[in-house]
Amino acid sequence: MRKYIAEMIGTMVLVMLGCGSAIFLGHPTVGVAGILSVAFAFGLSVVAMAYAIGGVSGCHINPAITLGVFLSGRMSGKDAGMYMLFQVIGAIIGSTILYALVQGFPTVGTTTGANGWGAEVSMTTAFLAEAVFTFVFVLVVLGVTDSKKGNSSLAGLAIGLSLVLIHIVCIPITGTSVNPARSIGPAIFQGGEALSQLWLFIVAPFVGAALSALVWKYLGRQDAAA
């Protein structure tokens, strides 16, 4: 149970700090400074949690990562399901705290940190962006945490900085999710368009994660030729 609670806490912190930066600093598409601020907020949240709870649960704090790890054969189906459940619970708790904080606060950005694509971005582009960037992110996670080919001492830093890079490129497109739990929590409070578009921020990251698991199974094979 401790590892499930750790995943819940880690995801809660990710949503509070990552989505909180978008809420209290203003909408990230306003300019470069906003994009960088939100990108680093998400990335540094992952770094902090990786070193805080990584030894307990591995610090997935993302159902897409959990799916990739499960499909790579590194965890059981039961654990994967429980990880995802507690990650979503953590995201909802984090969103609840943010919702309480914004009451009476003159926010200039999104009030929940929910994901979405605007009229200028097609659904196909949004889906492709979320799937591709999740693929890259999960592939990094699988690589640096591999017991034989990875580097566990630097895993948290590598994963966090990868998330920063992904946000820098993807924020203007979808607001960047690459994490179904991170999207579910805020969308519940945002409602409306955020809920109607939520399916994409669940399906696309799972597609990207599944592809990354397949690719890493090939790249990480012990008998693979150089």
C-alpha positions in Angstrom: 0.0 0.0 0.0 2.9 2.4 0.7 3.9 2.5 -3.0 0.3 3.3 -4.0 0.1 6.1 -1.5 3.5 7.4 -2.7 2.2 7.5 -6.3 -0.9 9.4 -5.0 1.2 12.0 -3.2 3.7 12.4 -6.1 0.9 12.9 -8.6 -0.8 15.4 -6.3 2.4 17.4 -6.0 2.9 17.3 -9.8 -0.6 18.7 -10.4 -0.4 21.3 -7.7 3.0 22.7 -8.8 2.8 22.1 -12.5 -0.8 23.2 -13.1 -0.5 25.8 -10.3 2.2 27.5 -12.3 -0.1 27.9 -15.3 -2.9 29.2 -13.0 -0.9 31.7 -11.0 1.6 32.9 -13.5 -0.9 33.4 -16.3 -1.7 31.4 -19.4 1.6 29.9 -20.8 0.9 30.8 -24.4 1.3 34.5 -23.5 5.0 34.4 -24.2 8.3 32.6 -24.0 8.7 33.4 -20.3 5.4 31.8 -19.5 6.1 28.7 -21.5 9.5 28.3 -19.8 8.1 28.9 -16.3 5.4 26.2 -16.7 7.8 23.8 -18.4 10.3 24.0 -15.6 7.6 23.8 -13.0 6.5 20.4 -14.3 10.0 19.2 -14.9 11.3 20.2 -11.5 8.3 18.7 -9.8 9.2 15.4 -11.4 12.8 15.7 -10.3 11.8 16.5 -6.7 9.4 13.6 -6.5 11.8 11.2 -8.2 14.3 11.7 -5.4 11.6 11.9 -2.7 9.5 8.8 -3.5 11.5 7.0 -6.2 12.8 4.5 -3.7 9.3 3.6 -2.6 7.3 3.4 -5.9 9.7 4.2 -8.7 7.9 7.6 -9.0 5.8 7.0 -12.1 3.2 9.6 -11.1 1.8 9.1 -14.7 -0.5 6.3 -16.0 1.3 6.5 -19.3 4.6 5.6 -17.7 2.9 2.9 -15.7 1.5 1.4 -18.9 4.9 1.5 -20.5 6.6 -0.2 -17.5 3.8 -2.8 -17.4 4.1 -3.6 -21.2 7.9 -3.8 -20.7 7.3 -6.6 -18.3 8.6 -4.8 -15.2 5.5 -4.9 -13.1 2.3 -6.9 -12.6 -1.1 -6.0 -14.0 -2.5 -5.6 -10.5 0.2 -3.1 -9.5 -0.2 -1.3 -12.8 -4.0 -0.9 -12.2 -3.5 0.2 -8.6 -0.8 2.7 -9.6 -3.1 4.3 -12.2 -6.0 4.4 -9.7 -4.0 6.2 -7.1 -2.4 8.5 -9.6 -5.8 9.7 -10.7 -6.9 10.1 -7.0 -3.7 12.2 -6.4 -4.4 14.3 -9.4 -8.0 15.0 -8.2 -6.7 15.9 -4.7 -4.1 18.3 -6.2 -6.8 19.9 -8.5 -9.1 20.2 -5.5 -6.4 22.1 -3.6 -5.8 24.4 -6.5 -9.5 25.0 -7.0 -9.7 26.1 -3.3 -6.6 28.3 -3.7 -8.0 30.2 -6.8 -11.2 31.2 -5.0 -10.9 34.9 -4.7 -7.6 35.0 -6.4 -7.5 37.2 -9.5 -6.0 34.6 -11.9 -5.0 35.8 -15.3 -4.5 32.3 -16.7 -6.6 29.1 -16.8 -8.5 28.6 -13.6 -7.8 24.8 -13.4 -4.7 24.1 -15.5 -6.8 21.8 -17.8 -5.5 20.8 -21.2 -7.1 21.6 -24.5 -6.5 22.6 -28.1 -7.8 25.8 -29.6 -9.7 26.4 -32.8 -6.4 27.0 -34.6 -5.1 23.5 -33.8 -6.7 20.5 -35.4 -7.7 17.4 -33.4 -5.3 15.4 -35.5 -2.4 17.7 -34.7 -3.3 17.6 -31.0 -3.5 13.8 -31.0 -0.2 13.4 -32.8 1.6 15.8 -30.5 0.4 14.0 -27.3 1.2 10.6 -28.7 4.6 11.5 -30.1 5.8 13.4 -27.1 4.5 10.7 -24.7 6.4 8.2 -26.8 9.6 10.2 -26.3 9.0 10.8 -22.6 8.2 7.2 -21.7 11.1 5.9 -23.9 13.5 8.1 -21.8 12.0 6.7 -18.6 12.3 3.1 -19.7 15.9 3.7 -20.9 17.3 5.5 -17.8 15.6 3.1 -15.4 16.6 -0.1 -17.1 18.4 -2.3 -14.6 21.2 -3.2 -17.0 21.3 -0.3 -19.5 20.1 2.6 -17.5 21.6 5.0 -15.0 19.5 5.1 -11.8 21.5 7.8 -10.1 20.7 10.3 -12.8 17.3 9.0 -13.7 15.3 11.6 -11.9 17.2 14.5 -13.4 17.1 13.0 -16.9 13.4 12.4 -16.7 12.6 15.8 -15.3 14.7 17.7 -17.9 13.1 15.6 -20.7 9.7 16.7 -19.4 10.8 20.3 -19.5 11.9 20.0 -23.2 8.6 18.3 -24.1 6.6 21.1 -22.4 8.6 23.8 -24.2 7.5 22.4 -27.6 4.1 21.1 -26.8 2.6 23.8 -24.6 1.5 26.0 -27.5 -0.2 23.0 -29.1 -2.2 21.3 -26.3 -1.0 22.8 -23.1 1.0 19.5 -22.8 -0.4 16.6 -20.9 1.6 13.4 -21.8 -0.1 12.2 -18.5 -3.7 11.1 -18.4 -4.0 11.6 -14.6 -2.6 15.2 -14.9 -5.5 15.9 -17.4 -8.3 14.1 -15.6 -8.0 16.1 -12.3 -8.2 19.6 -13.7 -10.8 18.7 -16.4 -13.2 17.6 -13.7 -13.2 21.1 -12.2 -13.0 22.9 -15.6 -15.9 21.0 -17.1 -17.3 21.9 -20.5 -14.7 21.8 -23.4 -12.0 20.3 -21.1 -14.2 17.3 -20.3 -15.3 16.9 -24.0 -11.7 16.8 -25.1 -10.4 14.7 -22.2 -10.6 11.5 -24.2 -7.7 12.6 -26.4 -5.5 13.3 -23.4 -6.1 9.8 -22.2 -6.0 7.8 -25.4 -3.1 9.6 -27.1 -0.6 9.3 -24.2 -1.5 5.6 -23.9 -0.8 5.0 -27.6 2.5 6.8 -27.3 3.4 4.8 -24.1 2.5 1.5 -25.8 4.7 2.3 -28.8 7.6 3.3 -26.5 7.4 -0.1 -24.7 7.6 -1.9 -28.0 10.6 0.1 -29.1 12.4 -0.3 -25.8 11.8 -4.1 -25.9 13.8 -4.1 -29.1 16.5 -1.6 -28.1 16.9 -3.1 -24.6 17.1 -6.7 -25.6 20.1 -8.4 -24.0 20.8 -10.4 -27.2 20.4 -7.4 -29.5 23.3 -6.8 -31.9 25.2 -3.5 -31.6 
